[in-house]
Amino acid sequence: MTTTLPAALGLDATQITYAQGIIAACKARNLPADRGERVADIAIETALTQSRLRLYANANNPDPLPLPHDAVARPHGPVATFP
């Protein structure tokens, strides 16, 4: 799998790190190359749509707030790169 991130996405270093983590997780599944690349594409597209590849903490749940996160949201449900 040779999934790369187009520069046109305008991602910063943190977002690229998260995307690389998604790619690594897809590679770890040992899927055939064509399927693994498609799975990584879908996963990154989903994370971009859901959170713009940001890791949000949930302001309604103070317990994880001390953990690393990029921003704080006030949602009604769980919050993460894939909410």
C-alpha positions as CSV (number, residue, x, y, z in Angstrom):
1,M,0.0,0.0,0.0
2,T,1.4,3.3,-1.0
3,T,-1.2,5.7,0.2
4,T,0.1,9.3,0.2
5,L,-1.5,12.5,1.3
6,P,-1.9,15.2,-1.4
7,A,-0.4,18.5,-0.5
8,A,-3.6,20.1,-1.8
9,L,-5.4,18.9,1.4
10,G,-3.5,21.6,3.3
11,L,-2.9,19.5,6.4
12,D,-0.7,20.6,9.2
13,A,1.9,18.3,10.9
14,T,-0.6,17.1,13.6
15,Q,-3.2,16.2,11.0
16,I,-0.6,14.4,8.9
17,T,0.5,12.4,11.9
18,Y,-3.1,11.3,12.5
19,A,-3.5,10.4,8.9
20,Q,-0.3,8.4,9.0
21,G,-1.6,6.5,12.0
22,I,-4.8,5.7,10.1
23,I,-2.7,4.4,7.2
24,A,-0.5,2.3,9.6
25,A,-3.6,0.8,11.1
26,C,-4.9,-0.2,7.7
27,K,-1.6,-1.7,6.7
28,A,-1.6,-3.7,9.9
29,R,-4.7,-5.5,8.8
30,N,-2.6,-7.1,6.0
31,L,-5.3,-6.7,3.4
32,P,-4.5,-7.1,-0.3
33,A,-2.8,-3.9,-1.6
34,D,-5.8,-2.7,-3.6
35,R,-8.3,-3.3,-0.8
36,G,-6.0,-1.9,1.9
37,E,-5.4,1.3,0.0
38,R,-9.1,1.8,-0.6
39,V,-9.8,1.1,3.1
40,A,-7.2,3.8,4.1
41,D,-8.7,6.3,1.6
42,I,-12.2,5.8,3.1
43,A,-10.9,6.0,6.7
44,I,-9.0,9.2,6.0
45,E,-12.0,10.7,4.1
46,T,-14.2,9.8,7.1
47,A,-11.8,11.4,9.6
48,L,-11.5,14.5,7.4
49,T,-15.3,14.8,7.3
50,Q,-16.0,14.1,10.9
51,S,-13.2,16.0,12.6
52,R,-11.0,17.5,9.9
53,L,-8.4,15.1,11.4
54,R,-8.4,16.8,14.8
55,L,-8.6,15.0,18.1
56,Y,-11.3,16.6,20.2
57,A,-12.0,16.3,23.9
58,N,-15.6,16.3,25.1
59,A,-16.3,19.3,27.4
60,N,-19.3,17.3,28.8
61,N,-17.0,14.6,30.0
62,P,-14.2,16.1,32.2
63,D,-12.4,12.9,32.9
64,P,-10.4,12.7,29.7
65,L,-9.7,16.4,29.4
66,P,-6.2,16.0,30.9
67,L,-5.3,13.6,28.1
68,P,-3.7,15.1,24.9
69,H,-6.2,16.6,22.5
70,D,-6.3,19.4,19.8
71,A,-9.5,21.1,20.8
72,V,-12.5,20.9,23.1
73,A,-16.0,20.4,21.7
74,R,-19.4,20.5,23.4
75,P,-21.1,17.6,21.6
76,H,-24.0,15.4,22.7
77,G,-22.0,12.2,22.0
78,P,-18.5,10.7,22.0
79,V,-15.7,12.7,20.5
80,A,-12.5,11.5,18.8
81,T,-10.9,11.5,15.4
82,F,-13.8,9.1,14.4
83,P,-16.6,10.3,16.6
